[in-house]
Amino acid sequence: MSKRFAVILAAGQGTRMKSKLYKVLHPVLGKPMVQHVLEQVKEVGLDEIVTVVGFGSDKVKELLGEQTKFVIQEEQLGTGHAVIQAEELLKDKKGTTIVVCGDTPLITKETFKNLCEHHEKEGAKATILTAQAPNPFGYGRVVRNDNNEVERIVEQKDANPNELLISEINTGTYCFDNEALFAALKEVSNDNAQGEYYLPDVIEILKNKSEKVTAFLTANFDETLGVNDRVALAQAEKTMKLRINEQHMRNGVTIIDPENTYISPEVLIEQDVIIYPGSIISGDSIIKENAIIGPNSEIKNCEVGKDTVIKQSVATDSKIGERVNVGPFAHIRPDASIGDEAKVGNFVEIKKASIGKSSKVSHLSYIGDAEVGNNVNIGCGTITVNYDGKNKYLTTIEDDSFIGCNSNLIAPVKVGKGSYVAAGSTITKDVPSDALSVARARQTNKEGYASRLKNKLKDKE
């Protein structure tokens, strides 16, 4: 197989986005557009990737890192001018070069592979990725001759009435013979209304030299969408969302309302998981079989075990075991580990803490920087007081302990195995195993005091 290269065009400022954020960094399902493009195109088996960047390039470089080489297009003088910036890196190399825009996040690896294979099988100097557009207005039309060969690309403004009826459009993605590409680019002129160098002009140059130019017609017009404004960004988000959701449903996942469920591409979900509306699952999350997510839950970079239920809750960068119940309205913050059969109830916040098997934090508690053993019951309103304004300290609660309601555990502190902490206690010293700790003022009742106080207040009126 010949060598393969890619040039990703990512230098446009994207003025129509009306944003301070560099256009190709706008996210689709939580991931920047240009990252989607790079991850899909590299599946073709590329020997080298060159990304053309311009204004705001530092952030693109930071995002993509060593996955690609970079060249700078200092002036925005058209797509042909952008590609020629990669000449120093690619000009003398033999093989196939894919040219793709960084604002086309929906093109799949399968389409890139099929495009390359078609191009190489046909022995073409250039191959255009085309699609049948339901409404081709605004797109360049692909004009074919009587032998169904590509004759030229004609832009909307230059098309005659017959050409305007053509529905096969140029998507702006191409395969080229690498050497032929850079040779033809030297002949591209900027003699046009915009004074720019257009990549599609390479097609006409090659045709005039009797070189073979083909088209590969993709079956899915939607995946060729280029994102130039916020409306198209929303369309891309919806298309990718439904594509991913359909894939999961065909793999045995129940998604109650696909229109209102958001799952990022990296997420792994096993069979017989049920996802209710309003849920967002992103990052490197893994949802194991028979789990129930939602409604209105947000899960990012978490592993969720079998048969676990997470309702109306947020979980980030954590591991949640099997047969766990979370929520409603719980917040599991980074570096938490929830053991099997545990419960994290309503209005509970867990941060950088491990909760052991079958332990329960049922409601209205904050457990941070803590190690909680197995079969522990933590009563309503319990707080691990982990921060003194400068440093954070660990609270340890050993197996089979019982923490009464409205308790404050002042870290660093340890509650021994099988011990009890009385409701309303503020614990500042370690509690021995099997002990009862009571740390509160003794109750005093003053008979008749309430009546005297009320009369005193009346007299003041």
N, C-alpha and C positions, 0 to 999 in steps of 0.2 A: 504493500500500500504506500502511495506517495505521502510525503509529509503534508501536514495540515497546520494552518495558522488562522488566527482570527484578529480582526481589527474592530474594536468596540468604539463607536463614536459617542463620546460623553463630554464634549466641550461646550455644548450650547448652554446659554445662561437661562433660557426658559422664561422669557419676559412675560409670556401669556399666563404663566402660573401665578404671577403677581405675588412673589414670595421672596424672602431673604434666603431661603434654603435653595441650594444648587438643585437644578431640576431633577437630575437622575438620582438624587438622594431622597426624593420623596418616597415614602414607603407604600407598598402594596401588601396588605396582610402582615404588616409589621416589619417588612424587610425592604430596604432601598431597591428601587427599580433596577439600577445597574448591577446590583448583586444578584438579582434573579437572572439577568441576562448572562452574566459570567458563569454562574453555576450550571445553567442549562447548556450553554455552548461548549463548555470545556468537556462535557460528556461525549463529544464527538471524537475525542482522542487527539488533542492538539499538541503540537510540538512547541508552539509559542503563542502567547496572547499579548497584543499591544492595545492599550487603552489610550485614546486621544482625549486629553483633558485641557481645560482652559481656566476660566475664572472659577475660583473656589476649589482648585484642584487639590489642595492639601487635604481637604476632608475626604475626597474620593480616594486619594492615595492611602490615607489612613484606614479607610474602610476595606479596600481590596488588598492592600499589603503586597506580599510577595507572590500572589497568585498571577500577577500580570506585570509586564513592563509598561512604562508610561512615556508618552511624548506630549509636548505642549503645542497647542494651536493658539498662538498669542492673539491673532486676529481672526474673527469669525467671517471667513470668506467662502463658505459653502462646504458641502459634503466632500467634493473632490479635493478641495484644499485640505480638509481635515485628514483624509486618507493619506495624502502625500507626505504628511508629517511623519508617517511610519516608514518612509522609504529607507532611511539609514539603517533601520533594523531588519528590514525584510527584502530589500530590492534584489539581491543576488541569489535568493533562495528559490529552489524549485519545489512546486507543490500547489496545493489548493488553499486559497485564502477566503475565509468567510468575512464579510463586512456586515455588521449589524449595529443598529442604533441602541444606545443605552437606555432609551425611554420606551422599549418594547418588551415589557416584562412577562408577557404571556406566551411568547414562543417557547415551545417545549423542546426538550432534547431529542425527541423522536422526529420532530420536524427538521431540526438541524441535521440529524443523521441522514434522513431521507433526501434532503437537499444536496448534501455532499455526495452521497452515493449516486444520485441521479447525474450530477455534474460530471463526476469522474467516469461513470459508465458511458456517458455520451461523448466523452472526450472534448467537452466544450471549453472555450476560452472564457466564457461568462455564462452564468445561470442566474436568472431572476426568480426570486420567490414571489409567486403571484397568488391571488385569491379572487374568488367571485364575490363581488361586493353587492349586497342588496341595494345599496344606494351609492353608486360610484362617484358622486359629485365631490370634486376637490382632489381626487386621486389622479395620478398619471395612468393612462390607459395602455395596455399591452396590445400592440397591433401585430397581427400575424398575417402571413401571406397565404396563398392558395394551398401550399403544402403544410399549413399549420405551423410553420416555423416563425420564430420571433423576428419581426421586421424592424420594429423600433418601439420606443416608449414616447408617447405624446402627452404633454401636460394638459390639464383641463383648459387652461386659457388659450392653448394653441390648437385644440382639437376642432375638427370640422363636425358638422351635424352627424355624420355617420359614425365617426370615431367617438362621439359623446354617448352613443348607444352601447358601446362596448362595456361590459361589466367586469371583465378581467382586469385587475388593477395591480400596479407595482407596489409591493409592500415596503420597499426600501431596504430589503435584506438580499444579499447577493453571495454567490460563489464565483471566484475568479481563478484562472490560472495566474499564479502570483507574478511571474515575470511579465506576462501580457498586461496585467493590471497597471503596473508602474510604468511600463513603456507607453501605454495609452494615456495615462494621466498627464504625461508631458505635453500631450497634444490638446488637452482640454482648454478651452478658451473661456474668458469671463465676459465675452461680448453678448451681454444680455441685460435686461432691465435692472437686475439687482447688482450687476457687476461682480457676480460670484462664480466659482468653479463648481459645476454640478457633477456628481458622480454618475448619474444616468447617461451623461454625454459619452462616457466610455463605451456604452453599448453601441451607439451609432458609429463611433470610431472603429471598433472591432468589426462591425458589419461591413463598413466600407472597405475593410481589408480582407473581406471574404472569410473572416474567422467565424467559427461556429458559436452561435449564441442560442441558448435554450431557456426554457422556463419550466419551473417546477410548481405545479398548481397544488397548493395545500387545500385540504377539504374543509378546513375550519377558518373562516374569515375572522372570527372573534379574536383568535390568538395573535393576529397580526396588528392589533391596535397599537398605534403610537400615542403616547400620552403627552399632550402639549398644554393642557389646562386642567383645572380642578374637576371639570365635568368628565373629561376622559379619565382622570385619575379614579374617580368614583366608579366609572364603568369598568375599568381594569380590576378594581377591588372586587366588584360584584362578580365578574366573570371568573376570576381566580377562586374566589370563595366557593362558588357553585361547583366548579370543576373539582376542587379538593373534596368538598362534601359528598359529591356523587361518588368519587373514588372510594371514600370510606364506607358509604352505604352499600356499595357493591361488594365490599369486603366483609360485610356482616355487622356494621355499626348502625344502630338506630338513631337517626337525627330527626327529632320531632318536627322542627321547622328549619329547613336548610337556608331559607332566606335570612334568618336571624341567628345564625350560628357561625362563628368565625374561628377557623382552624388554620394555623400557619403550616407551610409546606413540610417542615421537619417533623411535625408531631406524629408519633406512632400510636395507633389505637387498635386494640385487640377486638376480637369478635364479641358480640352481645353486650357491648357498652351501649348505654342509653344517654343521649345528650339532649337536654331540654333547651328551649329558646333563651336567647340572650347570653349564652355562654361564649367565652373567648378562651381558646386553648392555644398557647403559643410557645415558641422557643423549642428547646429539646425536651419536650414533655413526652412521657410515656403513660398511657392509660391502659391498665390491665383489664382482662375480661370481666364482664358483668358489673363493672363500675357504673355508677349513675352520677352524671355531672349536671348541675343546674337544677332549676332555672337560674339565670343571671349569676353565674359563677365565672371567675377569672383565674386561670391557671397558667403559670409561666415557669418553664424550666423545672417541672416537678415530675416525680414518679409517683403514680397513684396505683395502689395495689388492687387485687381482685376484690370484687363485691363491696368496694368502698363507695360511700355516698357523700357527695359534696354539694350542699344546697346554698345558694345565695351567699357565696363566700369567695374570698381572695386567697390564693396560695402562690408563693413565689420561691423558687430556688430551694425546694425542700423535698423530703421523701415522706410519703404517706403510705402506711402499711395496708394490709388486707383487712376487710370487714370493719373499717373505720367509719365513724359517722362525724361529719364536719358540718357545722352550721345549724340553723341559718345565721348569717351575718358574723361569721368568724373570719379572722385575719391571721393567716399563717405566713409569717415573714421569713426572710432568707435564713438558711442554715438550721431549719427546724427538722426534726425527725419524729414522726408520730408512729408509735408501734401498733402492731396488729390488735384489732378489736378495741382500740381506744375510742374515746369520745371527746370531741372539741366542740362545745355547744355555742349557743347564741351569744354574740358580743364578747367573745374570747379572743385575745390576741396572744399569739405564740411567737417568740423571737429568739433565734439561736438557742433553742432548747430541745431536749429530747424527752419525749413522753413515752413511758414504757407500756408494755402490753396490758391491755384491759384497764388502763388507768382512765380517769374521767376528769375533765375540766369542763363542767357542764354549762356555766354561764357567768358572764360579767367579771372575768378575771384577766389579769396580765401575768403571763409566765415568760420571763426573759432571762437569758443567761442562766439556764437551769438544767439540772439533770434529775428527771422524775422517774422513779422506778416503776415496777409492775404493780398492778392492783392498787394504785393510789387513788384516793378520792379527794379532789380539791374543791372545796365549797365555794359558793357564790361570793364574788367580791374579793377573792384572794389576790394579793399582789406580791410578786417577788421584787423587792426594792433593790435593784441591781446597780444603781448609778448614784455616785456621790457628788456629781457635778464635774468630776475629772476622770475618774476611773470606774470601770464596771467589774462587778464581782459575781461569783458563782453561788447559786443556791442548790443544795443537794437534798432531795427528798427520797428516802429509800423505800423499798418495797413495802406494800401493805399498810402504808401510813394513811392517816385521815386528817385532813386540814379543814378545820371548821370555817364557817362563813366569815367574811370580813376580816381575814387575817392578813397581817403584814409580815413578811419574812425578810428581815434586814440582812442582806448579803455582806460579807460571806457568812453563810450559816448552813448547818446540816441538821436535817430532821431524821432521826434514826429509824431503823426498820420497825414497823408495827406500832409506831408511836401515834399519839393523838395530840392535836393542837386545838385548844378550845376556841370557839367562835369569838371574834373580836379581839384576839390576841395580837400583840406586836412582839415578834420573836427576834431577840438580838443575840441570843446565845444558843449553842448547839443543844438539840434535844436528844437525850439518850434513847436507845431502842426500848420499845415497850413502855415508854413513859407517857404521862399526860402533862402537857405544858399549858399553864394558864398565865397569860401575861397581860392583865388588865386591872384597872382600879376596882377595888371592892365596891359593890353597890350599896348606896346609902339611901334610905327612904325617909323623907321628912314629912311626917303626918300633918295634914292641914295646911301645908305651905302654899299650895296652889290657890286655895281660897283666899288666903291673906294677900297674895300677890295680886289677884284679880281685884280685890277691894281697894288696894292701894292705887292701882291704875285708874279705877273709877273716880277716886278722890281727886286725882290730878286733873281729870277732865272738868 
